[in-house]
Amino acid sequence: MLENELKSELYGIAAITFALLGLVSLFTHAVGAVGQFLNQCLSAAAGQGRILIPALFLLLGIKIIRERNKIKLDTQIIGILLLLFLILSLIHLSIPVESSFKAGQKGAGGGILGAAGSYLLLKYFDQTGSYIILSSLMIISIVLLTQLPVSRLCGILVNYSSTAIKKAYDKITDFIFIEAEEDGENTAEINNTQANTLIVNNDEDTPVFLPSALIQDKKSDGEAQEINDEAQIHTVSEKTGRTKAKQQPFKLSAASDGITFCLPPTSLLNWKKTRDHTVTDKEINEKKRTLEETLASFGINVRVTQVTVGPAITRYEIQPPAGIKVSRIVGLSDDLSLALAASHVRIEAPIPGKAAIGIEVPNKEISTVHMKELVESKEFGAASSKITVALGKDISGAPVVTDLSQMPHLLIAGATGSGKSVCINTIVASILFKATPEEVKIILIDPKMVELTNYNGIPHLITPVVTNPKKASGILHWAVKEMEQRYDLFAAVGARDIIRYNKMQAELQKEFGEDRFPAGSVDATQTLNSNGTLPLILIIIDELSDLMMIAPAEVEDSICRLAQMARAAGIHLVLATQRPSVDVITGLIKANIPSRASFAVSSQMDSRTILDTGGAEKLLGRGDMLFFPVGSSKPARIQGAFLADKDTENLVSFLKEQAQPNYNPDMANVPDEENVSFSEQDDSLLPQAVQLFIEQGNASVSMLQRRFHIGYARAARLVDIMEQRGIVGSFEGSKPRSILMTLEQFQQSFKQI
């Protein structure tokens, strides 16, 4: 073995020595007579491509030394030899056939080797056919050399080309804008008296400056950019100072005091592109072989047909032979985890739209999906909806962008630390990048008091972030009333939904005025849309279980009513919980919120509670989730986006500098759940229920259910109302509640009913 290694090193050193002598002899006369002889031989053999032969020997020498005793004529060596011969033939194609070999002997074209190749090609395929054949053979040789498929080679070529074009474009624009900036210094001094202000509606007392968050590197706090009525707001590039025309200004209505609102630029998000932890071809081939061998040991002969590498997992697609049940392969997930030395192996059987089974194997390292990547993607930019959400990347690395209005509500669950709260932050940030405060209003309910409170003060909020679970029930009750009032407006103008209503509103107000609307139906919404249009309302609850513990009946009723009816009114819900149990995610809530997303959970039972199927218990955490939108047959695996705290702070600061929040005064007066006073109008059955209890002499929820044929939630609410009004006593275990009101008192209290 040692002797073979020494031979390999000697061969490698000899090849490198020959290569160095050849390279030096091509450019100098420092090698003497031997160098002159080498120069003549190389020129005769390869002509103008003579430098390629020493370069080839140099690469071969290095390869021999590295692989030592593994010297063999492998596909890579065949590929590089074939590529060398094809290049020389291509160089020689311009020389006529009759003088091909004579020119090659004199060192012209591709030498004798190029003459041989070009002679055969021109004789049988002519000029055009020769180029086609050479191109095809070159592609084959490159595939042999790189061991990469053609599709991947094309992708690499496109990436390098686009990067080179972008760098060239940046350099050109840098030069142009720097020159323009130098030429415009004197002009700026002349126009100094007109700088730094913007006169809106001819009101000189309301100067509006470009928000400082638009400028990444503020060298002077006293400088501001001049903006006039017809100009567009441009952001200053972090590197070059050239302007980007992507961020267009959005003018608010008169309700916003004429302030020009600009959507946040993506430069607020910090992200330095780094090389992802990709899976090597060697690892893929090893795991393919392990998969096939492991399944074969159980009597299932399969072959891996396709491999898809994603940020967190790699999916191996297999095609089982006829007669093999899919359930047999699904039941081997633990055995495959053992064979592959993987923490969790999830099997998707079958893959939707394919006649294959997907085996998802975790990567050694999870690649972070940055929020800036998704916000700058074509999919996010092309989306027209104002509540478009960038969730992350799928298993192939493609951005996943979804529209909340199509869901129309979303239920999120996951264990602590699985990425649930980060997902909620990305949902909020996505909407802030897409919508102005007039287009989307947000209600944030955060009983944990640490996840969403940093959004306090942004102009999109209807009310400050709600951290009191007792008040949250009242907020949801307000949302139900808002939904009903919006439907009154839609009925008045003949609109089916909020989109149609907003299109009709301006014309209807001009033609009919405010008298067109029923009295009392407009007051509740004027605080949100003084210009006549209704904004979308997004309600985000970060921890549903806290609300369900405080007031389960009221919260469930409000959520179900909103989930059933609020879509057309432009009100959407995003509910999140870290406890996906049936007492939190009840059957009514699940039935009315069909779109779900699940992060890593502790058991298959929790996975079935949130998704109605298993699989979430095998997720990896750190943003790994299963997204199950309405209309899909199976959940899709996604690596969620990451939004750093610093990015959130930059975004919030940018929005605060542009406008102040316009809180709804009705929301400020929403009482806590424990302070809510009930009236007879809260439930039409209240007088009858009180009379029944007085006549029977005791009170129980089951009695109301049997007598009035109502559900438990309504019956329990009636009993709670009576307890707070002092009609019945407190709960005493299995004993019925005592009656504290006489028949005379009942008749006196309810005489007007």
N, C-alpha and C positions, 0 to 999 in steps of 0.2 A: 504493500500500500504506500509506504514512504517513498519507494523508488518511483512509483507512478506519479506521485505528487511532485517530486523533483523534476521528472521529465516534463510535466506540464508547465512548471515554472520556467524551465529552460526554453521550451517552445515559445512561451509567452514573451520572454525577454528577447528572443531572437526576432519575433515578429515586430515588437516595438522598436528594436534597433533598426531593422530594415525600414520601418515607417519613418523614423527620424532622419535617417540618411537620405531617403527619397525626398522628404519635404525640404531639407536643407539644400539638396542638389538642384531642386527646381528653381530656387530663388537666388542662390549664390554659387560661387566656384570654390567654396572653402573645403570641399570634400576630395578635391583632386581628380585623378583620372577615373577612379571608381565612381565618383559623383557624376562626372560627365557621361560615363557609360549608362548609369542609371537614368539620367535625364533623357538620353536618346531612346532608351528602351521604353520608358514610361510614355514619352511623346508618341512613339510609334504605336504603342498598344492602346492608349486612351486619348491621344490628341489633346484637344482643349480641356478635356476632363481628366487630365493626368493626375491632378492633385487628389482625385477621389481614391486612387489605388493606395497611396500611403495612408490616407485617412482610414481606409478599410482595414489595412494591416494593424494600424494602431488600435482600433476598436477590437479586432480579433485577439490581439495580444492581451489587452486588458481583460477580455472575457475569459481567455484561457487561464490567466493567473487567478482570477476570482473563482472559477469553477474547478480548478486543479484537475483532479483525475476524472472529471465528467466531460472530457472532450468527445464531442460527437457532432455529426452534421445534422443539427436540429432545424426546425422550421424558421427560426430567426436568422440563422446563417444563410439558409436558402433564400429567404426574403431579401436580405441585404445584397447578396450576390446578384439576384435577379434585378433588383432596383438599380444597381450599378450598371449592369448591361443595358437596361432599358434607357437610362439617362444618356449613355454614350450613343445609343442608336438614335435617340431623339435629337441629339446635337448634330448627328451626321445626316439627318433627313434632308437638309437643304442642299446637299451636294448631289449632282446628277449621278445616275446609276452607272453610266459608262466610265466615269472617272472616280468612282467611289473608293476602290482599293488603292489606287495610286495616290490619291489625296490622303488616305489614311496612313500610308507608309511615310509620308512627309510630315506627319503630325498635325494635319488639318482635321477639322470636324471632331469626330469621336474616335479617331485612330482606327487601327485594324479591327478592334472589337466592335466599334460603332459602325464601321463599314460592313461587317458581316451581318449585323442585325438589320441595318437600313436596306441592304441589298435584297434580303429575303422579303422584307415588308413591301418595298416599292415594286418588286417584281410581281407579287401576287395580289396586293391590295391597293396599289397606287397611293397618291399622296394623302387624300382624305381618309381612306380606309386605314392607312398606316397610323395616323394620329388617333383614330378611334381604338385600334388594337393596342397601341402603346398606353393610352389612358387606362383602359381596362386592366392591362397587365400590371401597370403601376399601382392601381388600387389593390390588386391581389397581393403584390409584393409588400405593400405597406401593412395590409392585414396580417400577413405572415410575420412581418418584423415586429409589429406592436402587440400582436395577439389580442386585438380589440375588434369588435364588430364594426361594420361600416356605419351603422346608425350612430354609434358612440363617437366614432371618428368625426363624422359630420357635425355632431354637437360640439365637440371640442374646437373644430375649425371655426364654427360660427361664433363661439364664445370669444376665441382669440381675435377674430376679425372685428367683432363689435367692440371689444375693448380697445383695440388699436385705433379704430375709427373714432371712438369717443375721446381717446387721449389726443388725437390729432385735432379734433373739433375743439376740445378745451384749450389747447395751445393757441389755435387760431383766434378763438374768441377772446382769450386772455390778452393777446396782442392788440386786437382791435379795441377792446374796451379800455385797456390801459392807455392806449394812444388817445382815445376819445376823452378819457378823464383828464389827461395832461393838457389837451387842447382846450378843455372847457373850464380850466381853473380861472382864467381871466374873466370869462363870461359869468361865472358864479359870483365873482366880486361885484360886477355891475348890477346883477339882479339880487343883491343881498337884501334889499329892502322888502322884497316880495317873498322871501324864503320863510320856511318853517310854519306857515299857517295855511289853513283851508277855511274859506268862508262858505258856510252852508246856509242856503236860503237867505243870502244877503244879511246875515246876522254877524256883525263883526265881533260880538262878545263871546262867540263860541268857537275858538280855535281848536282844531283837532290835529293831533300829531300822530305820526306813524308810531305804533307801539314799539317800545325798545326791544321786545322779545323777538322782533323780526330780524334784528341785527345780532349776529353771532358773536362777533368780536367788537365790543364798543370801545373805541379808542378815545372818544370824547363824549362825556355825558351831556354836554351842552349842545351838541349838534343834532339836528333833526332833518329829515328829508322833506323836500318841498312836494306838496301834493296839490293839484288844482282840480276843478270840478270834472274835467274831461280826462284826467290822467288815470292810469291804472296803478295800483299799489304793487310794487315789485319787492321781492325779498333779496337781500344781499347774500351772495354765496359765501360760504365759510372760507373757501380756499382762494377764490380769485377776485371777488368783488364784482363779478358780472351779475346782471339781474336775471331772475327767472320769472317768466310770464305765466307760470302755472297758477299762482295764487291770485285769483281775481277778486276784487272788492265786491261786497254784497251790501247794497244800501238798505238800511232798515226803514221802516215806515215812520210816520210822524210820531208814533208812540214811543220811539226810541230817540227822540230829540234830534233827528237828522244825523245821527252818528253813522259813519261809514264802517261797516263791520267786515273784517277780512277773516276768511277761514284760516285756521292755523297752518303754517307751513310744516312740511315733514322734517325740516332742518331742526325743529325742536327736539326731535328724537335722536339720541346719541347711539351710533352704531358704527363700529369699525369692522369692516368686512374681514373675516378671518377664514382660514381654510377649515372646512368642516372635517369632522372625523369620519371619513368615508371608509366603507368596507372594501378591502382589497379583493382582487380577483382570486388570489390564492385562498383566502378565507371562504369565499363563495363556493369555489370548486370543492373544498374540503367538506363543507356542510352539505352540499348537494350529494356528494358520495356517501356521507354518513346517513343522510335521510333515506336514500335509496336502499342502503344496506340494512338499516334498522327495520324499515318496513318489509324488506324481503325476508328478514328473519322471522317475521310474523306471518309469512305466506302471502304477502301483498307485493307483487312486482309492479312497481311504478317507475316513471321517469320524470325528472324535473324539466318542465317545458319552458319556464320563464322565471326570471329572478328580478324583483323590483326592490331597489334600495331606497329607504326613506330616512327621515331624520332620526327616528327612534328604533325602527324595526326593519327587517328585511323579509319580504314575503317570497316564499318559494312556491310556485304553482306546479302541482302534480296532476297527472291524469291517470286515475285508476283503471285497470282493465275491466272489461265487461264481466258482470257477475259479482263484483265486489261491492258490498254495501258501504255507503258513505259513513254510516254509524260506526263501522269497525275502525275506520281511520280516526274518527273523532275521539273514540275511546282510548286512543293510544297517545294522547297529548302528554301525559306524565312520562311515559316511556321515551318519547321523543325529547322531552326536556332533559332527561337523564343522559341520553346519548349525545345530545348537543351541548351538555354542560351549561344550559340556559336556565335562568330563574323561572320564567314563565313562557310557555309556548301556547299560542292561541291558534286554533284551527277554524277557518271560515269555510264551511262546507254547505253548498258550493259557493263559489264567488259569483255574485249577481252579474248576469249577462255573459258568463263564461262557462264552458263545460270543463271546469277544473276546480280543484280544492286548493285553498291557500293556507300555507303553514307559515305563521308569522313568528319569526325568531328575533329576540332583542339584539340590538347592536351592542358592542362592548361599551361604547360611549354614546350618549344622546346628544345630538347636535341641537343647539339652541336656535329656535325660530324667533327672530327679532321682529318686533312690531313694525319697525320702519320698512323692512322688506315687503310686508304685506300691504302697508298703506301706499307704497310707491308702485305696487304691482299693477299691471294692466287691468286685471279683473276688478280690483277695487276702484280704480279710476274710471272705468267704463260703467260702473253701476250707477243707475239714476236714482235709486231710492235713497231717501235721506236717513233711513235707519238701516243702512247696509253695515254688516258686521264682518270684520276680518277675524276668523277663528284661529287659523293656523295653516299647517300644510298636511296634505294627505300622505299616504305611504310612498307615493312616487315623487314627493317633493313639490307638488303643484299647490299653489295657494288655494285655500278654501275660503270663499267669500259667500255669505248668505244674506238674505233679505228678511228682516224680522216681520215685515208686513205680510209675507207669504206663509209664515209659520202657523198662526200669527202670535203665539205665545210660546215661551221656552221654559222648560223645567230642567234645572241643573242640580246634580247631586255628586257627592264625592267625599271621601274621608279627609280628615284634617291633614293638610300638607300635600294634597294631591294636585293642587293647581286650580282649585275652584274659584278662589277669590281673585287670582290673577286673571282668570278668564272673564270675570265680571268687569275688572278694570279695563281689559281690552275691548269689551263690548261698549263701555262708556266712552273710551277714547276714540273708537271707530266712529261713533256717532258725532262726537265733537269735531272730528276732522271733516265730516260730511255736511253737517247741518248748522244753520244759524239759530239763534234763540227764538226767532219768529217761526221757524219751521218745525222745531222739535222742542218740547218741554219735558223735563225729567223730574221724577220724584224718586229719591233715594231713601230707602229704609234700611238702616244698619244697626240692628240691636247690639252687635259686638262693639260698636263705637270706635273701631280702629281701621276698618277697611275702606270706607267711603267718605269719611268725614273730611278728607283733604280736598274734596270737591266743593266744599262750602264756599259760596261767594261767586261761583261761575254764573253767567247770565242765563243759562239754560234752565236753572232750577225754578220750580214754582214755589217751593218752600225750602227752608234749610234742611239739611240732612236729618231725617227723623231717627233718633236713637232710643226713644222711649217706646217699648213694645205696646204699652197701654194706649199710646196715642196713635200707633200705626193702624189699629182697627178703625179708628175714626177717619184716618186718611183714606183708607180703602172705601169706607162708606161714602166719603165725599166723591171719590172717583165714580162710584155707582151713580150718584146723583148727577154728576157731570155728564156721564154717558146718557142718562135719560133726557137731560136738557138738550144735548146735542141731537138726539133723535127727534125731539120736538122741533128743532130748527130744520132738520132734514125734511120732516113731514110738511112743514110750513112752505118750503120752497120746492118740494117735489124732487128732492135729491135722494139717491139710494145710499150714498156713502160720502165720506169726507172729501174724497177727491172730486167728485161731481159737485159737491156743495161749494168747495173753494173756487171752482171754475165759474159757478153761477153767481156767487155772492156779490161781486163788484157790480155786475150788470143789474142785479135785482135791487141793490141799494139805490142805484141811480134812478131806476124806473119807479120803484114803489116806496123807497125810503124805509125808515124804521117801522112804520105802521104795517109793513108786510108781515112782520113776525108777531106771534101771539104775545100778549102782555105777560111779563114775568119769565119768559123763556130765554131772554137774551142777557139778563143782568148777570147771571152767574158766569158767563163766558166773556164778557166785555173786558174783564181784567186781563185776559190772555190774548185777545185778538181785537185790539181797538181799531185796526184797519179793516175789519170785516172778515178776515180769513181765520180758520181754526188751525192751530198747530197740532201736530201729532203729540201724544202724551205717552211717555215710556215710564213704567213703574218697575223699579228694580228692588227686590227684597233679598238681602244677602243671607239671612238666616231665618227660614220659614218656621223652623221648629220652635223658636222663642215666641213667635206670635201665636202659634197653635197651643202653646202651654198657657198663655195668658187668657186668650178668648177664642177657643177653638171653633165654637159655633158661628160667631160673628165673622171671623176671618174666613172660614170655609165658605160661608154664604156669599160674602163679597167677592172672593176670588172666583167662585163658580159663576156668579152673575157676569162678572167682567169677562171671564174666559168664554162664556157662551155668546155674549152679545157685543162686546166692545170692539171687535175688529173693524166693523164698518164705521164706527165712531172715531177711529183713529187712536184708540187706547190699547197699548200692548203691555203684557206682563213678562217679566223675567224673574223667576223664582229660583232660589238656591238654598240648599240645605246640606249639612254634613251628616244628617241622620235620616237616610232613606227608608224609614220604617212606615208601616201602614197607618200608624196613628198620626203621622205628619203628612205623608203623601197619600191622602185618602183616595178611595175609589172615585169619588166625584171629581176631585182635582185631576187625577190621571185621565179620566174620561174626557175632560174638557181641555186639557193641554196635551195634544198629541206629539208635539215636538219636544224631544228630550236630549240631554247630553249628560253622560256619566263619566266621571273620573274614577280613579282606582277606589274600589270599595273592599271591605274585609271579607265578604262572603258572597256566594252565588245567590243567596236569598235576597240580599240587598240589590244585587244586579237585576234580578227579576222584578223587584219592586219598582225600580226606576225605568228599566228598559223592556220589561216583559220577556226578557231573554237573558241567558248567562253570558259571561265574557268579560264583564267589567272587573271581576275579581282577579283577572289575570293581566290587568294593565300595570304599567311600570311606575306610575306616579310622575311627578315633575311635568305635568301638562299633557300626559298621554291620556286620551279620552276616546270614547265612542259617541259619535254624533248620530242621532236618529231623528231626522226631520220628518215632518208629515209627508206622506206619499212615498216614502222609501220602504223597500221590502226588508232591508237589513241595515243595521247601524254601520257607519263608516268610521274607520280608525283615523284619528287626527292627532298630530302633535301640536298642542296649543301654543299660541304666541306668547312671548315674554315681554312684559312692559316694566321697566325699572322704575323705582320710586322717583329717581331724578327726572326721568322723562315725564312722569305725571306732574311733578312740580312745575316743570317748564311749561307744560300745556295749560295748567291751571293759571299760572302767572300771566301767560299770554292772553287768556280770555278775560281775566280780571282787569287787565289794563285797558281793554276796549270798551267794556260796558259793565254796569252794575246789575245785579239780579233784580227783577221786578216781581217780588213775591205776591202771591194771591192773598188778599186780606182774609178771605173766607177760610183759608187753610190755617191761619194763625189762631183762629177761634175754635178749631176742632178740639173738643174736650178729651181728656183721658177716658179710657174705658170704665174706670172705677167711678168717674164723676158724671157719667151719662145719666140724665134724668129721663125716665120713660113716661110717655103719655098714653092715653087710651088709644090714640090714633096709631101708635107703634104696631099694634096688632088688633085686627077687628075681632078676634076671638077672646080678647082679654075680659070683657064683661061677662061673657058666657062661661069662661073658665072659672072666674071668681065665684059666680053664682053656683056652679056645679060643686066646687069645693065646700062652700058654705052649707049647701044642702046635704052633702055626703058626710061632713064633719071631719074630714081629713083630706090631705093633698098628696098626690104623687104624679110623677111624669107619665107612668104607664096608664093611669086613669085617663089623662087627656088624650093619649094616643088611641086608646080603644074607643072613647066616646066620640071624638071629633075626627077620627081617621086621618091623623096628621103624623108627620115624621118625628123622630126623637129630637132633632135639633130645634124645631119650632116649639115642641112641647116643653123642652128644657128651658128655652128662652122665656116662655110665658111664666114658668115657675120662678125663674130668676127675677123677672119684673115684679112679681107679687112679693118676693122676699125683700127686695129693695124698697118697696112701698109699704112694707109692714103688714101685708095681708096674710102671709103664711110664715111659719117659723123656719128655723134653720134646719139643715140636713142632720138627721139623727141615725145614720146607718140604715139598717133594714126597716126601721119603723117609719110609718107615714108621717109627713110634716103636720104639725098642729095648725089649726085655723085661728088667727088672731083678730078677725073682723066678724062682727055680727051682721045679721041680715039687715038691720036698720041702718048700720053704718054703710053697708054696701049700697043700699037704695039711695042714701044721701050723697055718696061719692059719685055714683054713676047715674044720677037722675037725669042728666042731660044727654045721655047716650041713647 
